[in-house]
Amino acid sequence: MKSIAGIFVFFLFIGCGSDDNGDGNNQNENRDYKQNMRDFVIGISEKAKTINPNFIIIPQNGIELVTNNGEVSGLPDSAYLSAIDGNGQEDFLYGYNNDNDATPANVTNYLKGFLDISKNAGNTILAIDYCSTPSKISNSYLVNGTNGYVSFAATQRNLNIVPDAVPNNVNANVITSLSQAKNFLYLINPETFLSKSAFIDAVTATNYDAVIMDLFINDQSFTAAELNQLRNKANGGKRLVICYMSIGEAENYRYYWQSSWNSSKPAWLAAENPDWPGNYKVKYWNEDWQGLVYKNNDSYLSKIATAGFDGVYLDIIDAFEYFEK
C-alpha cells in the first residue's frame, strides 16, 4: 500500500547495482535487483501453485518487471508474466503526488505501457486510484474500464473503510478466477473494525467480486470457515478472498518480528522506511528472508494458504528501486 515514487529514477540505472550495506549505499558485489525480485515472485508462485494450482498471484507496483530489461521497449519477460495472474497498480490516474490530485499524464502513460504488456499476456490489471471527489471517482472507473482494467477508487489512503457507494460494475456472479472479477475491495487495514465479526459483517454486506485483506485482525488470523463467510456477496454471488503480504519490507508488528532485531538486526534487514515507521527495507534476495516469506514450512505464505485464501497480493515489489540508488 506504499505509494510508488520516483519511477523514472531507474533510467539512470539499468537494473544492476551492488549489494546493500544497510543504509541504501551500495558499494560491494554487483547484483541485478530487478531480476532478484522477479525470481522471488516466481519462487512464491511456484510454491503456492504446488499447494493449489489455482492460487492467484498479484504483485503490486514495480510494473517494470514485466519486461526483460525494465524498459517498455524491452521484450516481455515470459517467465515472470506466466508466474502471475495480475498486476496491481496504485496511483494510476489519481494520487501519485497527492491524494485526490490527478497523476501527471506522463506518469500515467509510462505506467500504461507496462500494464498493457501484462494485460496482453493474459493478466488482469487492478488499478487503485486515491480520490474522493465524486467526479474523479467516476472518471477513474470510466478511464480504467476503457483501458480494460479492473479498478478501485480508494477514498482513504489507509485502506481502512468500505466505501458507501455501490461497487462499479456490480453483479451477482459466482467469481472463481481473477479474470472474472469486474470490481474489487481493497481493505487491508482493519483498524476501524472492533472484531472479526464486525469486519465479516461489513464485507458480506457488499457485492464486490474480490476483497484484498490482511491475514490478521487484532493479531488473530482468519480461519477457513471465516473466509468461506467472506466469500458470500450480499446478492447471493460469490467473491474471491485475496491476502495482502509485503515481501519488499519487513513490518515490526508482524508475527515474525523478533524483539532482538530492534537492537541487533539480521543481515537481511536494511533501513527503516521514513514514510512508514515500523516498516524496514529488506534484502529480499536473502535466503533467510525468503524462508520467512515462503520457503519454510511455517512461512507467511504457508499460513495464508492453510487459512484458505484464494491468492496473495504482493506488496513492495518496487523495492528494487531503493537498492538501485
N, C-alpha and C positions, 0 to 999 in steps of 0.2 A: 504494500500500500504506500510505500515511499515514492514520492513523485519523481519522475525522470528529470534529469538536469544535465545540461552540458552535452547533449547528444552529438554535437559537432566536434567535440574535443578529440575524438578518436581519429579524425582526419590527420592529426599531427602524429599519430602512431598507427602502425599497421597491424596491431594486434599482438605484437611481440614486445615484451618488456623484460624485466628482471625480477628476481624473487624479492618479496617484500620484507623489510626489516621490522615491520610492526607499526610504522607511522606513515606508510604510504610512499616513503622514499625508497626507490628500488635501485639496488646497486650490485647485485650479485649475479645469479645464473639467469640466462635468457629463458623466457617462457612465453608460450602463446596462450594468453589469458582467455581469449575468445574460445579457442579450441578446448581448453581445460573446462570451460563452462559447458560447451556442447557435450563433451564426454561425460560430465557429471549428470546432465539431464538425460542423456541416453542411458546411462547406467541405472538411474532411477526408473526410467521407463521399462527397461528390460526386467528389472527385479519385480516391479509392480505387475507387469503383464504375465510374468511367470505365475504369480499368485492368482490373478484374474485377467484373462486375455482381453476383457472389455474395459479394464480400468483406464480412466481418462487422464491424460497428462496435458496440463496447460501452463506453460511458462508465461510470466507477466513481464512486459518491458524487455529490454535487451534484444529488440527485434532484429538487430544487425546479424545475429547468429544464423539467420535463415540462408545467408549466402556464404560461400566458402572463404571469402576474404573480408566480410563485414561491410562491403560496399554494394549499393543497389545494382551496380553493373556486374557484380560477380555472379558466378554460377550458383544456382540453388544447391544448398547442402542437403543432399538426398537422405543421408543417414540421420541427420537431425530432424528434418521435416517428417520423415516416416516414423520417428520415435514419439512425436507429439500429435495431439488431436486438435489443438487450437493454440491461439496466442491471445493473451490479454494485453491490452494497451491502454495505459492511463493517459489522460490529458490530450486525447487526440484532437478534439475540437475546442475544449474549454478546460482551463485550469493549469496550463503549462507554467505561466508566470504567477498568476493569481487566480484563486477560485472565482468562478463566475465571469472571468475575462476570457475573451477568445484567444485560443492558441495562435501564435503567429502563423500566417499562411505557409511560410517556407518550412516551418517545422511540421505542420500537418502534411504537406506534400512529401517531405522527406520520409516521414513515417509510413505514409500510404504506399510508397514504392516498395518497401519491405513487406508490409502487411499483405499486399496483393500477391506477392510471391508465395507467401504461406497459404493464402486463400486459394490461389490457383493450383496449389499442390494438394488441395482437398481438405485443408484445415479450416476450422471455424474461428472467426475473429470476434473476440469480445472486447468492445470498446467502452471505456469508462470515462465519462466527462464529468468534471466537477463544476456544476452550475445549479443555480437556484431560481433564476428568473424564468417564469413560465414560457416566455417566447424563446429563450435559449434552450430550455429543456425540449421544447417542440422541435426546434431546429436540429438539436443533437440527434433526436430519433429519426428525423427526416433524412438528414445527410448520411448518417451511418447506415440507414436502411437502403438508401440509394447506392451506397458503396458495397452492399451485400454483407454488412457487418451486423452482428447482434450487439445491442448496446444497453448501457445502464447510465442514467443521469443521476449522479450522486449529489444530493443537496448538502451533505456534510462530509468533509474530508476524513473525519474519524470513522466513517462507515459503521455507525452505531445505531441507526434507526431504519425502520421500514417506512418508505415513503407513503404518504396518504393516497397518492394518485394510483389509478388502476394501471397495471403493467402494460407497457407498449406491446401491441400485437397479442393481446390476451387470448387464450384459447383453453379448451378443456381436454387437450390431447394427453395421451399417455406417453411421456418422454422417456425413451430408453437409451438414446445416444445424444452426444453433444450436437451433432449435425441437425437434429430435430428441434432443438431449442430456438424459440423466437424471442425470448427475453430472459433475463436473469436478475437475481437479487444479490447484491454484494454487501454482506452483513458480517464482517469478520471481527468486529469489536462488540462483544455482548455486554459492555459495561452498564448499559441502561436497563438491563433486564435483571430482576432480583433473583430469578431462579431458572432452572431448566424448563420448568413447565410454562413459565411466562414467555420464554423465548420460543418454545414449541408452539404455544397458542398464537403468538404473533405471526409466525411464519405460515402455519397451517391455515390462517385466515386469509392468506393471499393466493394468487393464481400464477405465480412465477413458474416458469418452466425449469429453472435451476436455482439453487441457492449456494453461494460460496460462503462458507462459515468456518469457524475455528473448531478444532477437536475438543477444546475445553471451554467450560464456563465455571467460574468460581473454583478453578483447579480440579474440577470433575470432568472426566471425559464423557462424551455422549456414548450411549450403548447402541447396539444393533436395533433393539426394539424402539428406541427413541428416534433413530434415524429412519426407521420404517414409518413412524408417525409423521416425521418431517417431509417424507415423500408425498404425502397427501395434499393435493391442491383443494381449495375450498369448493371448487366447482365439480369435483369428482375425478379430475385428471390426476396424473402422477408427475412428479418432478425428479430431477437429479439432485443429489446432495454431494457437493464437492468441498474438500477440505483444504484450507489455506495452510501453506507451510513455507516459511522463509528458509532458503538454502544459501543465500549470499551474506547473511548476517546471523549472528547468534544473539538471542534475546535473554536478558538476565532474569526474566520472570517465567521462563520455561522450565519444565520438569527436569530437563537435563543439566541445568545450570548448577555448578558446584560452588559453594561459598569460598572455597580456597582460590578460585580463579580471580577473586577480587584483589588479592594481594600477589598471587603467583599465577599468571595466566599461562595457559597451554601454548605450545608453539604455533598453533594454527590461529590463535586469537589476535586480531590486529586492533586498530584504533576504534574508539567509540564514535558513533555517528553523532555529530554535533546537532543535527536536526531532530534526532530521535533518541533522547537519553535512555540508556539501558540496552541499546542496540549496538552491536560491535561487528565491524567488518571481520570476515574470516578468510583465511587462505583455503578457499573452497576445494582446491585440488588435494589437500592434505588427507591422508588415509584415515586419521583419527576422526576428523570432522565428517568425512563421508561415512564412516562407520556409524556415527551417531544419527546421521540423516537416513541412511538406507541399507548399509551393508551388514550391520549387526543384527542378531536375531531379535533383539528388543529395541530396534531402531524406531525413529519417529515414523517412518513410512510403514513399518510393521504395525504400529499402534493404529494408524489411520486405516490400513487395510483390514485389520482384525475387527475394528469397530463397525465396518461395513459400508464405508463411503464408496461412492461411485467413481471417485477420481481425486486428483490432487491439483491444487493451484499453486504453482511455484513462484515465490517472490524473490526479489533482489537478484534476478538473472543478470541485470546490468552491473553487477559487482565488478566485472572485468574493467569497467571504466576507471574505477578507483585505483586499480593496480597498474593500469597503463600510464597513469600520470607520472 
